[in-house]
Amino acid sequence: MFRWLVALFILVPALEIWGLISIGRLIGGWPTFLLVLLTGFLGAYLAKREAQRVWRYANDQMARGQVPTASILDAICIFAGGLLLLLPGFLTDIAGLVLLLPVTRSACKAGILYLLQKQLAKGSIRFFRRW
């Protein structure tokens, strides 16, 4: 796991720098800079809007006595997507949009749920409670 994280922390910024330089050569430095700013502001707006929608839905579920499990996964995806959109770079922006948009978020939620169930079945995730 640690090797994957190290590779991720080295590879992603390197790819982002390469992408920013490539786009900068294609459309120019200032338009690239403005595009990065625009995606950051757009990401903050989308994350806030989606988070408010999911919060209302979770409150409705709890008011009916239901556990908001889907809303919790939505909130995790929205939080991660918002963070990715705030980072400068186009690859993280694409990943952030995938996590923020409801159409693509459902596939991500299914993947996260599958990974969680797999880890729970292996016993890799443990829950502790204190009394």
C-alpha positions as CSV (number, residue, x, y, z in Angstrom):
1,M,0.0,0.0,0.0
2,F,2.8,2.4,0.9
3,R,4.5,1.8,-2.5
4,W,1.3,2.7,-4.3
5,L,0.9,5.9,-2.3
6,V,4.5,7.0,-3.0
7,A,4.1,6.2,-6.7
8,L,0.8,8.2,-6.7
9,F,2.4,11.2,-5.0
10,I,5.2,11.2,-7.5
11,L,3.3,10.3,-10.7
12,V,0.2,12.5,-10.4
13,P,2.1,15.8,-9.9
14,A,4.5,14.9,-12.7
15,L,1.6,14.1,-15.1
16,E,-0.2,17.3,-14.0
17,I,2.9,19.4,-14.7
18,W,3.3,17.8,-18.1
19,G,-0.4,18.4,-18.9
20,L,-0.2,22.0,-17.8
21,I,2.8,22.6,-20.0
22,S,1.2,20.8,-23.0
23,I,-2.0,22.8,-22.7
24,G,0.0,26.0,-22.1
25,R,1.9,25.4,-25.4
26,L,-1.4,24.7,-27.2
27,I,-3.5,27.6,-26.0
28,G,-1.0,29.9,-24.3
29,G,0.0,30.6,-20.7
30,W,-2.6,33.0,-19.6
31,P,-5.6,31.1,-21.0
32,T,-4.2,28.0,-19.3
33,F,-3.9,29.9,-16.0
34,L,-7.4,31.2,-16.3
35,L,-8.7,27.7,-17.1
36,V,-7.1,26.3,-14.0
37,L,-8.7,29.1,-11.9
38,L,-12.1,28.6,-13.6
39,T,-12.0,24.8,-12.8
40,G,-11.2,25.6,-9.2
41,F,-14.1,28.0,-8.8
42,L,-16.4,25.7,-10.7
43,G,-15.3,22.8,-8.6
44,A,-16.0,24.7,-5.4
45,Y,-19.5,25.7,-6.6
46,L,-20.4,22.2,-7.8
47,A,-19.1,20.6,-4.6
48,K,-21.2,23.0,-2.5
49,R,-24.3,22.4,-4.6
50,E,-24.1,18.7,-4.6
51,A,-23.2,18.5,-0.9
52,Q,-26.3,20.6,-0.1
53,R,-28.5,18.3,-2.2
54,V,-27.1,15.1,-0.6
55,W,-27.4,16.7,2.9
56,R,-31.1,17.4,2.3
57,Y,-31.6,13.8,1.0
58,A,-29.8,12.3,4.0
59,N,-31.9,14.4,6.4
60,D,-35.1,13.2,4.7
61,Q,-34.0,9.6,5.0
62,M,-33.1,10.0,8.7
63,A,-36.5,11.7,9.3
64,R,-38.2,8.6,7.9
65,G,-36.1,6.4,10.2
66,Q,-33.8,5.1,7.4
67,V,-30.0,4.8,7.6
68,P,-28.5,7.1,4.9
69,T,-25.9,4.7,3.6
70,A,-26.1,5.9,0.0
71,S,-25.9,9.5,1.1
72,I,-22.7,8.8,3.1
73,L,-21.1,7.3,0.0
74,D,-22.3,10.3,-2.0
75,A,-20.8,12.6,0.6
76,I,-17.4,10.8,0.4
77,C,-17.4,11.1,-3.4
78,I,-18.4,14.7,-3.3
79,F,-15.7,15.6,-0.8
80,A,-13.0,13.8,-2.7
81,G,-14.2,15.3,-6.0
82,G,-14.3,18.8,-4.6
83,L,-10.7,18.4,-3.3
84,L,-9.5,17.1,-6.7
85,L,-11.1,20.0,-8.5
86,L,-9.4,22.5,-6.2
87,L,-6.0,21.1,-7.0
88,P,-4.3,22.7,-10.1
89,G,-4.2,20.4,-13.1
90,F,-6.5,18.9,-15.6
91,L,-6.2,15.2,-14.8
92,T,-7.3,15.8,-11.2
93,D,-10.1,18.1,-12.6
94,I,-11.4,15.2,-14.7
95,A,-11.3,12.8,-11.8
96,G,-13.0,15.4,-9.6
97,L,-15.8,15.9,-12.1
98,V,-16.3,12.2,-12.4
99,L,-16.8,12.0,-8.6
100,L,-19.0,15.1,-8.5
101,L,-21.5,14.6,-11.3
102,P,-24.4,12.4,-10.2
103,V,-24.4,10.4,-13.5
104,T,-20.8,9.1,-13.1
105,R,-20.7,9.2,-9.3
106,S,-23.0,6.1,-9.1
107,A,-20.4,4.0,-10.8
108,C,-17.7,5.3,-8.4
109,K,-20.0,4.5,-5.4
110,A,-20.5,1.0,-6.7
111,G,-16.7,0.6,-6.9
112,I,-16.1,2.0,-3.4
113,L,-18.8,-0.3,-2.0
114,Y,-17.3,-3.3,-3.7
115,L,-13.8,-2.5,-2.3
116,L,-15.2,-1.9,1.2
117,Q,-17.1,-5.2,1.1
118,K,-14.0,-7.0,-0.1
119,Q,-11.9,-5.5,2.7
120,L,-14.6,-6.4,5.3
121,A,-14.7,-10.0,4.0
122,K,-11.0,-10.3,4.3
123,G,-11.0,-8.9,7.8
124,S,-8.8,-5.9,6.8
125,I,-11.3,-3.4,8.3
126,R,-12.2,-3.7,11.9
127,F,-14.7,-1.7,13.9
128,F,-14.0,-0.9,17.6
129,R,-16.4,0.6,20.1
130,R,-15.8,1.9,23.6
131,W,-18.4,1.8,26.3
